[in-house]
């Protein structure tokens, strides 16, 4: 949640035109915390946790948490913690999917923040890198912390009256099919890109064509301008072509995971390039979608008739390779951990039932349809050590890590410079 909250702070600052010049409330090593950033974090946490944001104790607790995050990043730099471009990209994908779920669609997110998902990712890439470094150094320090059975029982005896209710849970599995795009649809997109490239070679205005034809809503209004960015931000296919260009030169048609690009290099300074592009995306293919739905329906019918098990088909056919290895099992999740679409599906199901094909609409890579099996439904109930040992064990482990973390933060404060300015 910290990483999502941190991104939310950044997105609000951009969405509401936050000035760069701002009062500094704290300094930690080479990092600063701005008053606007602190105020927004305070108000967000107050809304989530229902506390008074004007209370001095609450203010200090939130600020202390932000300082601790900066201390972890400073320690990560001292320890030369490294994160890969792939790790950063995966984290940004996760964060964007979270916002898409919250807003209901990718288009709503882009409309709210006035930029494409890809541009949002570029804007937050550096901060995401810092956040991942801080997480890694914390994981190295506390990732192997375990609790004994005795510690779990001691924790339960101490906190059983305040543990409250265990939320409703669902044990689920799924079979996911990613529709294979019809070759003709892809060919149509490529031919359009090639025709635009031909027009450019005959003197057409790049900005005008981008404004009229590009499928990148964030850059098309700027004539396709993507601004200046460092190496490692764009897709590898895009970067390989862009860095090979001379200034003012226009590329051929370049294919990436999001479609076909025509790229013009406007300026290069070392590892930083300023480009513009025209993006032609491969549009939705109704025929491929229908085939995926029909295939999943056939699988469901075969299971109902007893030909093979759900687990057999998940291992053999599911395009979700991570869960396919485990017979399609998604694990046991609380109701609050499920997205709205999946939650509405499983709420109407009985144990052992398999849903009809449902659309998954997260991002282009994970777009597709799935059928879901409800293995078990565990009603909300008062926590007890017999039925909920694993949940209580996790809470005990979290509490132990929390105490050790607080001690470590105090230790970091003794050798890393920090100062509160308010």
GUMI-905987 format. One line per field, with one value per residue: y, x, z of N, C-alpha, C in turn; residue in three letters. Coordinates in steps of 0.1 Angstrom, whole numbers. Example, Ala and Ser with C-alpha at 12.3 -4.5 7.8 and 13.67 -1.06 7.14 Angstrom:
n.yy = c(-57,-22);
n.xx = c(132,128);
n.zz = c(78,71);
ca.yy = c(-45,-11);
ca.xx = c(123,137);
ca.zz = c(78,71);
c.yy = c(-33,0);
c.xx = c(132,129);
c.zz = c(78,79);
aa = c(ALA,SER);
END
This chain:
n.yy = c(-12,12,18,23,45,63,67,78,103,115,116,132,156,162,162,183,204,211,233,234,247,248,247,232,205,185,171,145,129,132,137,154,164,178,203,203,177,163,173,163,135,132,139,119,96,101,101,74,60,72,93,124,149,173,169,171,148,129,141,142,114,106,121,111,85,91,101,78,62,77,74,46,45,60,43,22,32,35,8,1,-10,-25,-22,-37,-27,-42,-49,-24,-17,-38,-31,-6,-14,-28,-8,9,-8,-10,16,17,-2,12,35,25,22,23,45,64,69,81,103,117,125,137,126,98,63,53,76,84,64,69,94,87,69,72,78,54,36,44,38,10,3,10,-8,-32,-31,-32,-57,-73,-70,-79,-99,-127,-131,-150,-166,-185,-214,-211,-183,-175,-184,-170,-144,-145,-150,-125,-106,-115,-105,-82,-89,-91,-96,-122,-116,-125,-151,-165,-194,-198,-207,-204,-205,-191,-174,-158,-140,-147,-124,-118,-123,-107,-83,-73,-70,-49,-28,-25,-18,7,22,20,34,60,65,66,89,108,107,118,145,152,167,159,164,170,146,130,141,136,108,92,67,72,88,107,119,126,150,168,168,143,145,133,142,147,120,96,68,36,39,37,11,-17,-22,1,20,9,15,43,53,47,65,95,130,146,127,102,71,37,16,6,-21,-27,-40,-26,-19,-4,19,51,69,99,113,141,154,146,140,127,99,107,112,131,127,122,106,85,64,34,14,-21,-30,-40,-74,-89,-114,-131,-128,-140,-166,-173,-172,-192,-214,-216,-220,-246,-260,-258,-272,-297,-304,-305,-326,-346,-354,-345,-330,-297,-288,-303,-291,-265,-267,-276,-257,-230,-196,-181,-185,-186,-194,-217,-237,-245,-259,-240,-227,-199,-194,-186,-158,-127,-110,-83,-82,-89,-78,-56,-68,-95,-101,-97,-118,-142,-139,-148,-175,-211,-233,-253,-247,-235,-206,-188,-178,-149,-115,-103,-72,-57,-48,-46,-68,-86,-89,-106,-136,-155,-185,-191,-210,-217,-229,-230,-213,-192,-180,-148,-145,-147,-145,-174,-195,-222,-225,-205,-204,-199,-173,-159,-164,-150,-124,-123,-126,-103,-83,-88,-82,-55,-43,-48,-34,-7,-3,-5,17,38,33,38,66,75,75,85,116,136,159,178,204,220);
n.xx = c(8,20,36,17,3,24,27,3,4,22,8,-14,-1,8,-16,-31,-15,8,31,67,85,84,76,100,97,111,144,163,193,202,177,145,115,85,62,37,36,37,13,-6,-2,-8,-36,-47,-41,-55,-81,-83,-77,-93,-87,-80,-67,-56,-46,-18,-2,-10,-1,27,32,27,46,69,68,72,98,111,109,125,149,154,158,181,199,198,212,237,243,246,224,207,183,165,157,136,123,114,97,77,67,56,36,20,12,-2,-23,-36,-47,-63,-82,-93,-104,-119,-114,-88,-89,-103,-84,-63,-77,-82,-57,-45,-27,-11,-11,14,30,26,39,65,69,70,90,116,111,98,119,135,118,116,142,144,125,139,162,150,138,160,169,149,135,138,128,112,86,82,61,54,57,35,13,17,13,-13,-26,-21,-34,-59,-84,-86,-83,-105,-127,-123,-120,-144,-135,-122,-114,-98,-96,-84,-88,-72,-74,-57,-67,-57,-45,-61,-45,-50,-60,-37,-21,-36,-32,-4,-2,-15,3,25,16,13,40,50,37,50,75,71,68,48,34,47,36,10,0,4,-14,-38,-39,-26,-27,-19,-32,-21,1,-6,-21,-1,12,25,47,70,86,117,136,153,175,161,135,115,99,121,123,114,133,157,154,151,175,192,188,196,196,166,160,137,123,118,89,82,78,63,53,28,19,24,50,60,89,105,136,142,162,193,210,236,226,200,171,150,120,94,64,43,17,2,-21,-29,-61,-90,-100,-127,-134,-113,-117,-142,-136,-120,-138,-156,-139,-133,-159,-163,-144,-154,-179,-168,-156,-179,-192,-175,-152,-125,-106,-109,-84,-67,-72,-65,-37,-30,-40,-42,-33,-22,7,20,1,-8,11,4,-20,-39,-46,-54,-52,-61,-81,-90,-121,-118,-94,-100,-106,-133,-148,-141,-149,-177,-184,-177,-193,-218,-217,-216,-198,-174,-185,-182,-175,-192,-174,-155,-146,-113,-99,-73,-45,-29,-12,-22,-48,-79,-99,-115,-124,-137,-131,-147,-134,-137,-155,-152,-169,-172,-158,-152,-119,-100,-76,-76,-89,-77,-50,-28,-34,-32,-5,8,1,14,40,42,40,63,83,76,83,111,117,112,131,154,151,155,182,192,188,208,231,226,221,194,166,140,121,100);
n.zz = c(0,7,-16,-35,-24,-24,-51,-57,-44,-60,-85,-79,-74,-100,-115,-104,-109,-93,-79,-85,-69,-34,0,22,43,55,55,42,41,8,-1,-2,15,5,16,3,-6,18,30,13,15,43,43,26,41,64,54,47,70,88,108,126,106,116,141,161,169,150,127,131,132,105,91,102,92,64,65,73,50,33,46,43,15,13,27,10,-12,0,4,-22,-36,-63,-89,-116,-150,-159,-134,-126,-146,-143,-118,-123,-141,-124,-107,-124,-133,-109,-106,-129,-122,-100,-112,-132,-160,-185,-201,-185,-165,-181,-191,-167,-158,-179,-196,-214,-203,-208,-207,-181,-168,-176,-164,-137,-133,-122,-95,-88,-91,-69,-48,-51,-45,-18,-8,-14,3,27,26,24,50,67,55,60,85,109,128,158,167,194,197,181,195,219,209,200,225,237,220,212,219,204,178,161,133,109,76,49,27,-4,-22,-52,-87,-121,-157,-183,-214,-239,-265,-298,-321,-352,-382,-404,-392,-379,-402,-414,-397,-399,-427,-427,-412,-429,-451,-440,-434,-460,-469,-453,-463,-487,-481,-463,-433,-402,-376,-381,-392,-370,-352,-364,-370,-350,-324,-298,-273,-255,-266,-292,-293,-291,-314,-316,-300,-276,-257,-238,-227,-207,-216,-214,-208,-228,-248,-256,-284,-295,-285,-296,-323,-322,-311,-330,-350,-368,-359,-366,-384,-398,-388,-401,-402,-370,-349,-317,-284,-282,-307,-340,-347,-360,-359,-351,-345,-326,-311,-295,-265,-252,-233,-234,-252,-274,-288,-313,-322,-343,-335,-344,-333,-329,-335,-316,-320,-330,-340,-330,-303,-300,-307,-285,-264,-272,-271,-243,-234,-244,-230,-204,-207,-213,-189,-173,-183,-175,-189,-185,-158,-143,-134,-151,-177,-171,-167,-192,-212,-203,-207,-187,-175,-151,-131,-144,-140,-115,-118,-124,-100,-81,-54,-20,-12,3,3,-2,-16,-42,-75,-86,-107,-107,-81,-82,-99,-84,-61,-68,-70,-63,-42,-59,-84,-118,-135,-163,-194,-188,-193,-191,-186,-183,-192,-224,-227,-209,-217,-222,-218,-192,-174,-142,-112,-82,-54,-26,-1,25,52,68,101,137,147,155,171,163,138,123,122,104,95,119,124,104,112,136,128,112,132,147,128,124,149,150,127,134,154,138,121,139,144,119,118,134,119,94,79,88,91,105,92,100);
ca.yy = c(0,24,22,29,58,72,71,86,116,121,118,143,168,165,164,196,215,214,240,227,255,245,247,220,202,176,167,132,127,140,138,164,162,191,205,198,162,159,176,153,122,133,139,106,86,105,96,59,54,79,101,139,153,184,164,171,135,122,148,137,100,105,127,101,74,95,102,64,58,83,68,34,48,65,31,14,38,32,-6,-1,-18,-23,-27,-38,-20,-51,-48,-11,-18,-46,-24,4,-20,-32,4,14,-16,-6,28,14,-8,23,45,18,20,30,58,73,74,90,116,124,130,144,119,84,54,52,88,84,55,76,104,81,58,75,76,40,30,47,30,-4,2,10,-21,-43,-31,-37,-71,-80,-70,-85,-109,-140,-131,-160,-167,-199,-217,-205,-169,-173,-186,-158,-133,-147,-147,-111,-98,-122,-97,-71,-93,-88,-106,-126,-113,-135,-155,-173,-201,-198,-211,-199,-208,-178,-175,-145,-141,-145,-115,-122,-118,-96,-71,-68,-65,-37,-17,-22,-11,21,28,22,45,72,67,70,103,116,107,127,158,155,173,149,168,170,132,124,146,130,93,84,61,76,100,117,127,131,164,175,164,131,148,124,149,142,109,88,54,26,43,32,-3,-19,-21,16,26,5,22,57,56,45,76,108,141,150,115,94,57,29,12,-2,-29,-29,-47,-18,-16,1,33,58,77,109,118,155,158,136,145,115,89,113,115,138,121,122,93,82,50,27,2,-32,-28,-52,-84,-96,-128,-138,-128,-150,-180,-175,-174,-205,-224,-217,-227,-260,-266,-259,-283,-310,-306,-308,-340,-355,-358,-342,-321,-283,-287,-308,-282,-253,-270,-278,-247,-217,-187,-176,-196,-187,-203,-230,-246,-250,-263,-228,-222,-185,-193,-181,-144,-120,-103,-70,-84,-92,-66,-56,-77,-109,-103,-98,-131,-153,-138,-155,-189,-221,-241,-263,-241,-228,-194,-187,-170,-135,-107,-96,-60,-50,-42,-53,-80,-95,-89,-119,-141,-166,-191,-191,-221,-214,-242,-229,-200,-191,-169,-139,-151,-142,-152,-183,-201,-235,-224,-193,-204,-193,-159,-153,-166,-139,-112,-123,-123,-88,-75,-89,-74,-41,-39,-48,-23,6,-3,-3,31,46,31,46,80,78,77,92,129,139,171,183,219,227);
ca.xx = c(0,29,41,5,1,34,24,-9,8,29,-2,-22,7,8,-30,-35,-6,16,43,79,90,75,83,106,93,122,155,169,204,201,163,136,100,78,50,26,37,33,-1,-15,-1,-16,-50,-50,-41,-66,-93,-83,-77,-103,-82,-80,-54,-51,-41,-3,3,-12,8,41,33,27,59,79,67,78,112,116,110,137,161,156,164,195,206,199,223,250,245,246,213,204,170,166,146,124,116,108,85,67,61,48,25,11,6,-12,-34,-43,-54,-73,-93,-100,-111,-129,-109,-76,-93,-106,-71,-56,-85,-81,-43,-41,-15,-13,-5,29,36,25,50,78,70,72,100,127,106,95,132,139,109,120,155,141,119,148,170,142,136,172,171,138,128,139,123,102,81,80,48,52,54,22,3,18,7,-28,-31,-20,-42,-71,-96,-86,-81,-117,-133,-115,-129,-148,-124,-125,-103,-102,-87,-89,-82,-72,-71,-54,-71,-46,-50,-62,-34,-55,-61,-24,-17,-42,-25,9,-3,-18,16,34,11,17,54,51,33,60,87,68,67,37,38,47,27,-4,-4,2,-26,-50,-39,-19,-35,-14,-39,-13,11,-12,-25,12,19,33,59,71,95,130,136,166,175,155,121,106,101,134,122,113,146,167,152,152,189,200,185,203,187,156,157,125,125,108,78,88,67,65,41,16,15,34,54,69,96,114,145,144,174,199,221,241,217,187,166,138,114,80,60,29,14,-9,-24,-37,-74,-97,-104,-140,-133,-104,-124,-153,-130,-116,-150,-161,-130,-135,-172,-161,-137,-164,-188,-161,-155,-193,-195,-166,-141,-113,-108,-106,-70,-61,-73,-57,-23,-27,-44,-43,-22,-16,17,23,-9,-10,20,-2,-33,-48,-49,-51,-50,-72,-80,-101,-130,-112,-83,-104,-111,-148,-153,-140,-158,-191,-185,-177,-204,-230,-213,-216,-185,-173,-191,-173,-182,-191,-163,-156,-135,-103,-95,-63,-37,-29,-5,-31,-62,-84,-111,-112,-134,-132,-137,-148,-132,-141,-160,-151,-176,-166,-160,-143,-106,-96,-63,-77,-92,-71,-36,-19,-36,-26,9,12,0,25,52,42,42,77,90,73,91,125,119,112,145,164,149,162,196,196,188,220,243,222,216,180,163,127,123,88);
ca.zz = c(0,7,-29,-42,-18,-28,-65,-57,-41,-72,-95,-75,-77,-114,-119,-99,-113,-81,-82,-82,-57,-24,13,25,57,60,46,46,32,-4,-5,5,16,4,23,-5,-6,32,32,5,22,55,40,21,52,73,48,47,84,96,119,124,101,123,153,160,170,137,117,133,128,91,87,106,82,52,68,74,36,27,52,36,2,16,31,-2,-20,7,1,-37,-40,-77,-94,-131,-158,-159,-122,-125,-155,-137,-107,-129,-147,-113,-102,-134,-132,-97,-109,-139,-114,-92,-121,-141,-173,-188,-207,-174,-159,-190,-191,-154,-156,-191,-203,-216,-193,-210,-203,-166,-164,-178,-153,-123,-134,-113,-81,-86,-89,-55,-39,-52,-38,-4,-5,-14,14,38,24,28,64,75,46,66,99,111,142,163,171,207,195,175,206,228,202,201,239,240,211,207,221,195,164,153,124,97,64,40,18,-15,-28,-66,-98,-134,-170,-190,-228,-245,-279,-308,-331,-366,-390,-412,-384,-377,-415,-417,-389,-405,-439,-424,-407,-440,-459,-434,-436,-474,-470,-447,-472,-498,-476,-454,-420,-392,-365,-386,-394,-357,-346,-371,-371,-339,-314,-285,-269,-247,-275,-305,-293,-291,-327,-314,-292,-264,-247,-236,-217,-206,-221,-205,-205,-238,-251,-262,-299,-298,-282,-305,-335,-320,-308,-343,-359,-368,-356,-377,-393,-395,-388,-408,-393,-359,-341,-303,-279,-283,-321,-349,-345,-369,-349,-355,-335,-327,-304,-286,-256,-245,-232,-234,-265,-276,-300,-315,-330,-347,-331,-349,-325,-335,-329,-311,-331,-325,-344,-321,-290,-301,-306,-271,-256,-276,-266,-229,-232,-247,-219,-193,-211,-212,-174,-168,-188,-169,-198,-178,-147,-144,-132,-163,-187,-168,-170,-207,-221,-198,-211,-175,-173,-137,-124,-151,-134,-103,-122,-124,-87,-77,-40,-11,-11,10,-7,-5,-25,-55,-82,-86,-117,-102,-69,-86,-104,-74,-51,-72,-73,-52,-41,-70,-96,-127,-141,-178,-197,-184,-199,-183,-194,-176,-202,-237,-226,-201,-222,-226,-212,-183,-166,-128,-104,-68,-47,-12,3,40,57,78,114,147,146,166,168,157,123,116,127,94,95,131,123,96,120,146,120,108,144,150,118,127,161,145,117,142,160,127,117,149,142,107,121,141,110,82,82,86,98,103,90,105);
c.yy = c(13,28,28,43,68,77,80,101,123,125,130,156,172,169,178,207,220,221,232,234,253,245,233,217,193,174,154,129,137,142,149,159,175,191,200,183,157,161,166,139,122,132,126,96,89,100,81,54,61,85,116,143,166,181,164,157,127,128,143,123,99,110,117,89,78,97,88,59,64,77,54,35,52,53,22,19,34,17,-9,-11,-15,-29,-27,-30,-29,-50,-35,-12,-27,-39,-13,-2,-24,-19,10,5,-13,6,26,7,3,32,38,15,28,44,69,79,84,104,124,131,136,138,104,76,53,64,89,75,62,87,99,71,60,73,61,32,32,39,16,-6,1,-3,-32,-43,-35,-52,-79,-81,-78,-97,-123,-141,-141,-160,-182,-201,-211,-191,-166,-174,-174,-146,-133,-145,-132,-102,-104,-114,-85,-75,-91,-99,-109,-124,-126,-138,-165,-180,-203,-204,-205,-205,-196,-180,-161,-147,-138,-136,-121,-116,-106,-83,-65,-63,-51,-25,-14,-14,4,28,30,33,59,76,72,85,112,117,116,141,162,159,162,152,166,155,126,128,139,115,86,79,63,89,111,125,132,145,174,172,152,133,140,131,142,132,102,74,45,29,37,17,-5,-18,-7,22,22,12,37,61,54,56,88,119,145,138,108,79,50,26,2,-8,-30,-36,-39,-15,-12,15,38,69,87,114,133,160,147,143,133,104,94,116,122,133,124,110,94,67,45,14,-9,-33,-41,-61,-92,-111,-136,-139,-139,-164,-183,-179,-188,-216,-226,-223,-242,-267,-268,-270,-296,-314,-311,-322,-350,-360,-357,-332,-306,-281,-292,-298,-269,-255,-270,-265,-232,-208,-179,-186,-197,-196,-216,-241,-252,-253,-252,-222,-208,-183,-188,-166,-138,-113,-90,-70,-86,-79,-68,-66,-91,-111,-105,-112,-142,-152,-146,-170,-198,-227,-252,-258,-235,-218,-196,-179,-155,-127,-101,-84,-52,-42,-51,-67,-91,-95,-103,-123,-153,-172,-193,-203,-216,-227,-241,-215,-200,-179,-160,-145,-145,-151,-161,-191,-215,-234,-214,-192,-196,-178,-152,-154,-154,-126,-112,-120,-108,-80,-76,-81,-59,-35,-38,-36,-9,7,1,12,40,45,39,61,84,80,83,105,131,151,175,198,227,225);
c.xx = c(8,33,29,2,11,32,12,-6,14,18,-10,-14,7,-6,-35,-25,3,28,56,85,80,83,88,103,103,132,161,180,203,187,156,122,93,66,37,25,32,18,-10,-14,-9,-31,-55,-51,-52,-79,-94,-84,-86,-97,-82,-67,-48,-44,-25,3,2,-2,23,43,35,41,70,80,74,93,118,118,123,150,164,162,179,204,208,210,236,253,246,236,209,190,171,155,134,116,108,95,74,60,52,35,15,4,-5,-24,-43,-52,-65,-85,-101,-109,-121,-124,-96,-78,-96,-94,-64,-64,-83,-67,-38,-29,-18,-7,10,36,36,37,63,80,74,83,111,123,103,108,136,131,113,133,153,134,129,157,163,140,148,174,161,131,128,134,111,97,79,65,44,49,41,12,4,12,-8,-33,-31,-30,-55,-83,-97,-84,-93,-121,-123,-125,-133,-137,-129,-113,-106,-91,-92,-82,-83,-67,-69,-57,-59,-52,-50,-51,-38,-56,-47,-18,-23,-36,-12,8,-7,-5,25,29,14,32,57,48,43,72,84,64,56,42,36,36,13,-9,-5,-11,-39,-51,-34,-29,-29,-21,-32,-4,5,-16,-12,20,28,45,59,80,108,130,150,164,169,140,111,108,114,134,121,127,157,167,155,167,197,198,195,192,179,152,144,127,116,97,84,77,72,53,28,11,27,37,62,76,105,123,147,157,180,210,225,231,202,183,153,132,100,76,46,27,1,-11,-31,-50,-80,-102,-116,-139,-125,-111,-135,-147,-125,-127,-156,-152,-132,-148,-171,-154,-146,-174,-181,-159,-168,-196,-185,-155,-128,-116,-105,-90,-62,-61,-65,-42,-20,-30,-43,-30,-16,-6,21,14,-11,-1,14,-17,-43,-51,-45,-48,-62,-70,-92,-109,-124,-100,-87,-109,-127,-154,-153,-149,-172,-194,-186,-188,-216,-228,-214,-202,-185,-178,-180,-181,-183,-179,-165,-144,-126,-98,-85,-54,-36,-23,-14,-45,-66,-96,-107,-125,-128,-139,-136,-146,-138,-145,-160,-158,-168,-168,-149,-130,-104,-84,-64,-80,-84,-56,-27,-21,-30,-11,15,11,11,38,53,45,57,86,88,82,106,127,120,126,155,163,156,177,201,197,201,232,239,216,201,176,148,128,111,87);
c.zz = c(0,-7,-37,-37,-23,-43,-66,-54,-53,-83,-92,-78,-91,-119,-115,-101,-101,-85,-78,-69,-46,-11,17,40,63,50,51,36,20,-9,4,5,15,12,16,-5,8,34,25,12,35,53,35,32,61,67,49,61,94,109,116,119,107,136,152,160,156,127,119,129,113,86,90,96,69,53,68,59,30,33,46,23,4,19,19,-11,-13,4,-13,-41,-55,-80,-110,-137,-158,-146,-121,-134,-149,-126,-112,-135,-135,-108,-111,-134,-120,-99,-119,-132,-106,-101,-130,-155,-175,-193,-196,-167,-168,-191,-179,-153,-168,-198,-205,-204,-195,-205,-187,-161,-165,-167,-140,-122,-123,-98,-78,-84,-74,-46,-39,-44,-23,0,-4,-2,27,38,28,43,72,67,52,80,100,126,146,166,185,206,190,187,216,222,203,215,242,232,207,208,211,180,155,144,113,86,56,30,7,-20,-43,-75,-111,-146,-179,-204,-233,-260,-288,-319,-345,-374,-399,-405,-382,-391,-418,-410,-395,-418,-437,-420,-419,-450,-453,-435,-451,-476,-464,-456,-485,-493,-467,-440,-409,-381,-369,-387,-380,-350,-352,-369,-358,-329,-300,-281,-262,-256,-288,-305,-293,-304,-326,-305,-279,-254,-247,-225,-218,-212,-210,-202,-215,-240,-258,-278,-303,-297,-292,-318,-333,-318,-321,-353,-357,-364,-368,-386,-388,-397,-399,-398,-383,-351,-327,-297,-280,-297,-329,-348,-358,-360,-356,-343,-336,-322,-296,-278,-248,-245,-231,-248,-265,-289,-301,-323,-334,-343,-337,-341,-333,-328,-324,-322,-326,-328,-334,-307,-289,-300,-292,-262,-259,-270,-251,-226,-234,-236,-207,-195,-209,-197,-169,-172,-183,-177,-191,-167,-151,-144,-145,-174,-184,-171,-185,-215,-216,-202,-199,-170,-159,-129,-131,-145,-121,-106,-121,-111,-85,-62,-33,-9,-4,-1,-11,-14,-39,-62,-83,-96,-112,-90,-72,-92,-94,-64,-55,-75,-61,-53,-52,-83,-104,-134,-156,-181,-194,-190,-188,-191,-185,-185,-214,-236,-219,-205,-225,-219,-203,-178,-152,-120,-89,-60,-33,-9,19,45,67,92,124,147,158,161,161,142,116,120,117,94,107,131,115,104,130,139,116,120,148,141,121,138,157,135,124,149,150,122,126,148,129,110,128,132,97,85,79,95,95,102,95,120);
aa = c(UNK,UNK,UNK,UNK,UNK,UNK,UNK,UNK,UNK,UNK,UNK,UNK,UNK,UNK,UNK,UNK,UNK,UNK,UNK,UNK,UNK,UNK,UNK,UNK,UNK,UNK,UNK,UNK,UNK,UNK,UNK,UNK,UNK,UNK,UNK,UNK,UNK,UNK,UNK,UNK,UNK,UNK,UNK,UNK,UNK,UNK,UNK,UNK,UNK,UNK,UNK,UNK,UNK,UNK,UNK,UNK,UNK,UNK,UNK,UNK,UNK,UNK,UNK,UNK,UNK,UNK,UNK,UNK,UNK,UNK,UNK,UNK,UNK,UNK,UNK,UNK,UNK,UNK,UNK,UNK,UNK,UNK,UNK,UNK,UNK,UNK,UNK,UNK,UNK,UNK,UNK,UNK,UNK,UNK,UNK,UNK,UNK,UNK,UNK,UNK,UNK,UNK,UNK,UNK,UNK,UNK,UNK,UNK,UNK,UNK,UNK,UNK,UNK,UNK,UNK,UNK,UNK,UNK,UNK,UNK,UNK,UNK,UNK,UNK,UNK,UNK,UNK,UNK,UNK,UNK,UNK,UNK,UNK,UNK,UNK,UNK,UNK,UNK,UNK,UNK,UNK,UNK,UNK,UNK,UNK,UNK,UNK,UNK,UNK,UNK,UNK,UNK,UNK,UNK,UNK,UNK,UNK,UNK,UNK,UNK,UNK,UNK,UNK,UNK,UNK,UNK,UNK,UNK,UNK,UNK,UNK,UNK,UNK,UNK,UNK,UNK,UNK,UNK,UNK,UNK,UNK,UNK,UNK,UNK,UNK,UNK,UNK,UNK,UNK,UNK,UNK,UNK,UNK,UNK,UNK,UNK,UNK,UNK,UNK,UNK,UNK,UNK,UNK,UNK,UNK,UNK,UNK,UNK,UNK,UNK,UNK,UNK,UNK,UNK,UNK,UNK,UNK,UNK,UNK,UNK,UNK,UNK,UNK,UNK,UNK,UNK,UNK,UNK,UNK,UNK,UNK,UNK,UNK,UNK,UNK,UNK,UNK,UNK,UNK,UNK,UNK,UNK,UNK,UNK,UNK,UNK,UNK,UNK,UNK,UNK,UNK,UNK,UNK,UNK,UNK,UNK,UNK,UNK,UNK,UNK,UNK,UNK,UNK,UNK,UNK,UNK,UNK,UNK,UNK,UNK,UNK,UNK,UNK,UNK,UNK,UNK,UNK,UNK,UNK,UNK,UNK,UNK,UNK,UNK,UNK,UNK,UNK,UNK,UNK,UNK,UNK,UNK,UNK,UNK,UNK,UNK,UNK,UNK,UNK,UNK,UNK,UNK,UNK,UNK,UNK,UNK,UNK,UNK,UNK,UNK,UNK,UNK,UNK,UNK,UNK,UNK,UNK,UNK,UNK,UNK,UNK,UNK,UNK,UNK,UNK,UNK,UNK,UNK,UNK,UNK,UNK,UNK,UNK,UNK,UNK,UNK,UNK,UNK,UNK,UNK,UNK,UNK,UNK,UNK,UNK,UNK,UNK,UNK,UNK,UNK,UNK,UNK,UNK,UNK,UNK,UNK,UNK,UNK,UNK,UNK,UNK,UNK,UNK,UNK,UNK,UNK,UNK,UNK,UNK,UNK,UNK,UNK,UNK,UNK,UNK,UNK,UNK,UNK,UNK,UNK,UNK,UNK,UNK,UNK,UNK,UNK,UNK,UNK,UNK,UNK,UNK,UNK,UNK,UNK,UNK,UNK,UNK,UNK,UNK,UNK,UNK,UNK,UNK,UNK,UNK,UNK,UNK,UNK,UNK,UNK,UNK,UNK,UNK,UNK,UNK,UNK,UNK,UNK,UNK,UNK,UNK,UNK);
END
